Amino acid sequence: MADSRSSYRQIFKATSLFGGVQVFNIIIAIIRSKIIAVLLGPTGMGISGLFTSTTSLVGSLTNFGLGTSAVRNISEARETNDKSRISKVITVLRRLVWITGVLGLLLTFILAPTLSKLTFGNENYTIAFRWLSITLLFNQLTSGQSVLLQGMRQLKFLAQANLIGSAVGLLISIPLYYFYRIDGIVPALIISSFASLIIAWSFSKRIKTVPTKVNKRETLSEGKSMLTLGFMLSLNGLITTGVSYIIRAYISNTGSLDDVGLYNAGFAIIGSYVGLIFTAMGTDYYPRLSGIAQDNVKAKELMNQQAEIALLIIGPILCIFLIFANWAVILLYSTKFTPINGMIQWSALGMYFKAASWSIAFIFLAKGAANLFFWSELMANVYVLLLNMAGYHFLGLNGLGISFMLGYFLYLIQVYIITRKKYGFSFNRLFFNLFFIQFLLGLGCFFIIFFVPTPWAYLGGTLLIGISAFHSFVELNKRLDIKGAIIKIKKKKENG
C-alpha cells in the first residue's frame, strides 16, 4: 500500500509541477504574441510565424524524433544503476543530437532559396533562412539536454530549465523587436534558441557521468533503437500533420475560410488548455513507464494508476468546460467565435476516452515497439480523417466535435485490444468505477447545457461540477492522503 501511495504521489506531484510549467509557457506565448502584434503588426507577426513553422518542419524531418525516443533508452539505463551503462547511453545520445542537429543546419542552409520561395513566394528571405539554420542545431542540442534530464528523472531541473528558458527568450525578444522591428525577428529567434541551449546545458551538466569510451560500432549499435523508434515517430508526425492539412483544406473547399478559423480556434482551446494536463503528466509518466516496460505486471499497475489520476484531475475540468464553454470562448476570443461552442462540448466528451487511451498508448513507445506504434497510429489517422470529413459534411462544426469523440472512442478500443493481446494489459475495477462516475457526470453537464434553459442550466451544471470535484478529491485523498499531508504541514508551521 505504501509503494502504491508513493507511486500515486509521484504522478500527482509531477503533474502539478509540469502543469504549472505549461501554464507559464502559455502565458509567455500569449505575451510574446501580443508584443509582436503591437510592435511588428500583422506583417511582422506573419513573417515570424512563417519562419518558425518552416524551420520546425525541417527540424521534424531531421531530428529523428530523438526528443521522445531517446528518453526510453536513458530511462532503461537509469534503472540498471550501472554508471558505466548510463554514461555510454548518454554519450551516444550526445553524438546523435550533434549529427542530426548539423544535418538540420546544413539542409536549411543549402535549401534556403527554395524555402524562401515556397514560404514567401520569392527568394528575398534566403539570407534570413541561412542565418536561421543555426537554430536547428541549437534546438536539437537543447532537446538532447532535455531528454537527459527527463530520462534521468531530474524533473525539477527540467521544469526550471523550461521556465527560465521561456522567460529569458521573452526578455531577449522585447528590446530587439522594439528597436529593430521586423529586422529584429531573425536575431531574436537565434539568440533565444542559443539562450535556451545554455540554460538547458547548465542544468544537464549537474548529472554526473563516469568517463566512457564509445567507438563507432557501439554508437551505431546503441543508437539504432533510438533512431528506429525516432524515425517512426517523425514519420507518424508527418502523417498527422498531413491529415490535419487535408481536414483544413476540405473544410475550406466545402465550407468556408471562416469555418477553418473556427475549427482552429476550437481545437486550440481543447488542445492547449485541456490538453496541457496530458503534456504535464507525460513528462514523468513516459520515462517511468520506460524504466519498467519489460515487466508487464509492473507496467500494467503503473498504467492503471496513471489512467486513474488522469481521469480524476481532468474530470472536473471537463465538467467546467461543458457548462461554461460559451464564456470560455468569449473570454479567449470574442462573441464571433460562439459557433464553436457545440464543437467544444462534443470534444470535451471525447477527452474522457482520450484520458483512458492516452495512458495505454505510451506502452508502445516505452517498449520501443516502433512498427506496432506506427501501424496503430496510421490506422487511427485514417479513420479520424474519414470521421472528420463525414462529420463536417453532414453536421458542420458540431460534426467535427462528434467525430473527435468517436475517433477517441475507437482509438481506446483499438489500443486496449492490442495491448491486451500483446502485453496482457487490462483496466482494473477501480478505473472502470471512476470512469463510469466521472463520464456520467460529464454526460449530465452535456445534456443540461443543451436541453435546460439558462440560468437553470448554470445552476444545475455548477452542482454537477461540485459533485465531480468532490468525488475527485475523495478518490485522490484515498490514493495520496491529502488530509494527512495538510495536517503535517500545519504541524510543521506550528512547531516552526
PEVENDA-V926336 format. One record per residue. N is the residue number from 1. SS is DSSP state (alpha for helix, beta for strand, coil for the rest). PHI is phi in whole degrees, -180 to 180 (999 if undefined). NEAR is the number of other C-alpha atoms within 12 Angstrom. Layout:
n={N/N}
ss={SS/SS}
phi={PHI/PHI}
near={NEAR/NEAR}
This chain:
n={1/2/3/4/5/6/7/8/9/10/11/12/13/14/15/16/17/18/19/20/21/22/23/24/25/26/27/28/29/30/31/32/33/34/35/36/37/38/39/40/41/42/43/44/45/46/47/48/49/50/51/52/53/54/55/56/57/58/59/60/61/62/63/64/65/66/67/68/69/70/71/72/73/74/75/76/77/78/79/80/81/82/83/84/85/86/87/88/89/90/91/92/93/94/95/96/97/98/99/100/101/102/103/104/105/106/107/108/109/110/111/112/113/114/115/116/117/118/119/120/121/122/123/124/125/126/127/128/129/130/131/132/133/134/135/136/137/138/139/140/141/142/143/144/145/146/147/148/149/150/151/152/153/154/155/156/157/158/159/160/161/162/163/164/165/166/167/168/169/170/171/172/173/174/175/176/177/178/179/180/181/182/183/184/185/186/187/188/189/190/191/192/193/194/195/196/197/198/199/200/201/202/203/204/205/206/207/208/209/210/211/212/213/214/215/216/217/218/219/220/221/222/223/224/225/226/227/228/229/230/231/232/233/234/235/236/237/238/239/240/241/242/243/244/245/246/247/248/249/250/251/252/253/254/255/256/257/258/259/260/261/262/263/264/265/266/267/268/269/270/271/272/273/274/275/276/277/278/279/280/281/282/283/284/285/286/287/288/289/290/291/292/293/294/295/296/297/298/299/300/301/302/303/304/305/306/307/308/309/310/311/312/313/314/315/316/317/318/319/320/321/322/323/324/325/326/327/328/329/330/331/332/333/334/335/336/337/338/339/340/341/342/343/344/345/346/347/348/349/350/351/352/353/354/355/356/357/358/359/360/361/362/363/364/365/366/367/368/369/370/371/372/373/374/375/376/377/378/379/380/381/382/383/384/385/386/387/388/389/390/391/392/393/394/395/396/397/398/399/400/401/402/403/404/405/406/407/408/409/410/411/412/413/414/415/416/417/418/419/420/421/422/423/424/425/426/427/428/429/430/431/432/433/434/435/436/437/438/439/440/441/442/443/444/445/446/447/448/449/450/451/452/453/454/455/456/457/458/459/460/461/462/463/464/465/466/467/468/469/470/471/472/473/474/475/476/477/478/479/480/481/482/483/484/485/486/487/488/489/490/491/492/493/494/495/496}
ss={coil/alpha/alpha/alpha/alpha/alpha/alpha/alpha/alpha/alpha/alpha/alpha/alpha/alpha/alpha/alpha/alpha/alpha/alpha/alpha/alpha/alpha/alpha/alpha/alpha/alpha/alpha/alpha/alpha/alpha/alpha/alpha/alpha/alpha/alpha/alpha/alpha/alpha/alpha/alpha/alpha/alpha/alpha/alpha/alpha/alpha/alpha/alpha/alpha/alpha/alpha/alpha/alpha/alpha/alpha/alpha/alpha/alpha/alpha/alpha/alpha/alpha/coil/coil/coil/alpha/alpha/alpha/alpha/alpha/alpha/alpha/alpha/alpha/alpha/alpha/alpha/alpha/alpha/alpha/coil/coil/alpha/alpha/alpha/alpha/alpha/alpha/alpha/alpha/alpha/alpha/alpha/alpha/alpha/alpha/alpha/alpha/alpha/alpha/alpha/alpha/alpha/alpha/alpha/alpha/alpha/alpha/alpha/alpha/coil/alpha/alpha/alpha/alpha/alpha/alpha/alpha/alpha/alpha/coil/coil/coil/coil/coil/alpha/alpha/alpha/alpha/alpha/alpha/alpha/alpha/alpha/alpha/alpha/alpha/alpha/alpha/alpha/alpha/alpha/alpha/alpha/alpha/alpha/alpha/alpha/alpha/alpha/alpha/coil/coil/coil/alpha/alpha/alpha/alpha/alpha/alpha/alpha/alpha/alpha/alpha/alpha/alpha/alpha/alpha/alpha/alpha/alpha/alpha/alpha/alpha/alpha/alpha/alpha/alpha/alpha/alpha/alpha/alpha/alpha/alpha/alpha/alpha/alpha/alpha/alpha/alpha/alpha/alpha/alpha/alpha/alpha/alpha/alpha/alpha/alpha/alpha/alpha/alpha/alpha/alpha/coil/coil/coil/coil/coil/coil/coil/coil/coil/coil/coil/alpha/alpha/alpha/alpha/alpha/alpha/alpha/alpha/alpha/alpha/alpha/alpha/alpha/alpha/alpha/alpha/alpha/alpha/alpha/alpha/alpha/alpha/alpha/alpha/alpha/alpha/alpha/alpha/alpha/alpha/alpha/alpha/alpha/alpha/alpha/alpha/alpha/alpha/alpha/coil/coil/alpha/alpha/alpha/alpha/alpha/alpha/alpha/alpha/alpha/alpha/alpha/alpha/alpha/alpha/alpha/alpha/alpha/alpha/coil/alpha/alpha/alpha/alpha/alpha/alpha/alpha/alpha/alpha/alpha/alpha/alpha/alpha/alpha/alpha/alpha/alpha/coil/coil/coil/alpha/alpha/alpha/alpha/alpha/alpha/alpha/alpha/alpha/alpha/alpha/alpha/alpha/alpha/alpha/alpha/alpha/alpha/alpha/alpha/alpha/alpha/alpha/alpha/alpha/alpha/alpha/alpha/alpha/alpha/alpha/alpha/alpha/alpha/alpha/alpha/alpha/coil/coil/alpha/alpha/alpha/alpha/alpha/alpha/alpha/alpha/alpha/alpha/alpha/alpha/alpha/alpha/alpha/alpha/alpha/alpha/alpha/alpha/alpha/alpha/alpha/alpha/alpha/alpha/alpha/alpha/alpha/alpha/alpha/alpha/coil/coil/coil/alpha/alpha/alpha/alpha/alpha/alpha/alpha/alpha/alpha/alpha/alpha/alpha/alpha/alpha/alpha/alpha/alpha/alpha/alpha/alpha/alpha/alpha/alpha/alpha/alpha/alpha/alpha/alpha/alpha/alpha/alpha/alpha/alpha/alpha/alpha/alpha/alpha/alpha/alpha/alpha/alpha/alpha/alpha/alpha/alpha/alpha/alpha/alpha/alpha/alpha/alpha/alpha/alpha/alpha/coil/coil/coil/coil/coil/alpha/alpha/alpha/alpha/alpha/alpha/alpha/alpha/alpha/alpha/alpha/alpha/alpha/alpha/alpha/alpha/alpha/alpha/alpha/alpha/alpha/alpha/alpha/coil/coil/coil/coil/alpha/alpha/alpha/alpha/alpha/alpha/alpha/alpha/alpha/alpha/alpha/alpha/alpha/alpha/alpha/alpha/alpha/alpha/alpha/alpha/alpha/alpha/alpha/alpha/alpha/coil/alpha/alpha/alpha/alpha/alpha/alpha/alpha/alpha/alpha/alpha/alpha/alpha/alpha/alpha/coil}
phi={999/-64/-63/-64/-64/-62/-66/-60/-64/-62/-61/-67/-62/-65/-64/-64/-61/-83/-63/-63/-62/-63/-62/-61/-64/-65/-62/-61/-64/-65/-63/-61/-61/-65/-65/-62/-63/-76/-82/-109/76/-58/-64/-63/-64/-65/-63/-59/-64/-69/-59/-65/-67/-69/-67/-65/-65/-62/-60/-66/-82/-112/-87/55/59/-63/-61/-111/-64/-72/-58/-60/-65/-64/-64/-62/-65/-61/-65/-76/60/-95/-61/-66/-64/-61/-63/-64/-64/-64/-61/-63/-58/-63/-66/-67/-69/-66/-62/-70/-66/-65/-60/-63/-61/-64/-63/-67/-63/-69/-90/-52/-61/-67/-62/-63/-69/-68/-84/-113/85/-154/-101/-66/-106/-59/-64/-61/-66/-68/-66/-70/-58/-66/-67/-67/-70/-59/-65/-71/-67/-63/-60/-62/-66/-66/-60/-61/-66/-69/-65/-86/62/-89/-71/-66/-62/-63/-63/-64/-62/-65/-64/-65/-60/-64/-66/-64/-57/-67/-64/-71/-69/-55/-64/-65/-68/-67/-86/-111/53/-63/-66/-89/-63/-64/-57/-63/-65/-69/-66/-63/-67/-68/-63/-62/-64/-62/-66/-62/-65/-64/-84/-70/-69/-74/-80/-82/-126/-97/-59/-138/-93/-128/-81/-63/-62/-66/-63/-67/-65/-71/-81/-59/-67/-61/-72/-64/-65/-61/-63/-64/-64/-63/-63/-64/-61/-66/-64/-62/-63/-64/-62/-60/-65/-62/-61/-65/-65/-64/-63/-64/-79/-98/-121/-154/-65/-59/-67/-64/-62/-66/-60/-60/-65/-63/-81/-68/-66/-65/-73/-83/-91/-93/-66/-64/-62/-68/-61/-64/-68/-64/-60/-95/-63/-59/-66/-65/-67/-62/-67/-119/-59/-77/-102/-62/-69/-66/-63/-61/-63/-66/-62/-67/-61/-65/-64/-63/-63/-58/-67/-69/-78/-82/-54/-62/-63/-66/-61/-62/-63/-63/-82/-111/-55/-58/-71/-63/-64/-65/-66/-83/-125/-166/-64/-67/-99/-63/-60/-89/-55/-62/-62/-65/-68/-64/-65/-61/-62/-66/-68/-64/-71/-65/-58/-75/-69/-59/-68/-81/-62/-64/-64/-62/-70/-62/-88/71/-82/-60/-66/-62/-60/-61/-69/-63/-71/-63/-60/-64/-62/-65/-75/-66/-61/-65/-64/-64/-65/-67/-61/-69/-61/-93/-129/66/-62/-61/-63/-69/-68/-64/-66/-62/-64/-64/-60/-74/-65/-66/-65/-61/-61/-61/-70/-66/-64/-62/-70/-67/-73/-82/-124/71/-79/-157/-74/-85/-64/-57/-63/-60/-64/-63/-62/-59/-67/-68/-68/-63/-65/-64/-64/-62/-62/-61/-70/-62/-70/-87/-118/-108/-69/-75/-87/-62/-63/-67/-66/-65/-65/-62/-61/-68/-61/-62/-65/-62/-65/-65/-61/-63/-63/-60/-70/-67/-63/-61/-89/-112/56/-62/-61/-62/-65/-65/-62/-63/-64/-62/-64/-62/-66/-67/-75/-80}
near={11/12/15/20/22/17/28/36/27/27/41/36/25/37/33/29/31/34/32/25/33/32/27/25/30/25/20/26/20/18/21/31/25/20/25/33/24/19/26/29/19/17/19/26/25/20/29/36/24/26/36/28/17/30/40/27/25/35/39/33/31/36/47/39/38/48/41/41/45/50/46/49/48/48/38/33/30/33/24/18/16/17/21/20/27/30/29/29/43/45/33/36/46/33/28/37/40/27/27/35/37/26/29/38/35/25/29/36/29/20/28/32/23/23/32/28/18/18/27/24/14/14/19/18/28/27/20/35/42/30/27/43/39/33/42/44/37/37/44/46/40/38/44/44/43/46/42/47/39/43/45/42/34/30/35/26/32/39/35/30/34/38/29/28/35/33/27/29/33/32/22/28/38/33/22/27/32/22/17/19/27/29/23/28/38/35/31/36/38/32/29/33/34/28/32/37/35/27/33/38/32/22/30/35/20/17/26/16/22/16/14/17/17/23/15/15/12/19/24/20/17/29/35/26/33/42/36/29/35/38/32/35/38/32/29/31/28/27/26/24/21/19/27/25/17/23/33/29/22/26/32/23/17/20/23/18/16/20/30/29/23/35/41/28/30/40/31/23/33/37/24/25/32/38/32/32/39/39/29/34/42/42/43/44/48/46/42/43/45/42/35/29/34/23/20/25/17/24/34/29/30/40/43/37/41/42/41/41/43/47/46/41/40/43/47/37/36/47/46/36/38/44/45/33/38/31/21/27/32/20/15/20/23/17/17/18/30/28/27/39/39/35/43/48/46/42/44/47/44/40/47/47/39/39/46/42/37/38/43/46/41/43/44/36/42/41/38/36/31/30/22/27/35/29/22/31/35/27/23/31/30/25/26/32/32/25/29/36/33/26/29/32/22/18/19/29/41/30/30/43/38/32/36/43/31/32/36/35/29/28/36/31/24/29/35/32/21/25/31/20/13/17/25/20/28/31/30/18/13/22/28/20/18/34/36/22/27/40/35/25/37/43/32/31/42/37/25/29/33/24/17/18/15/16/15/17/24/30/19/26/36/28/23/35/36/24/25/36/28/21/25/31/24/19/28/27/22/23/31/29/23/22/17/14/15/14/13/15/14/13/12/11/10/9/8/8}
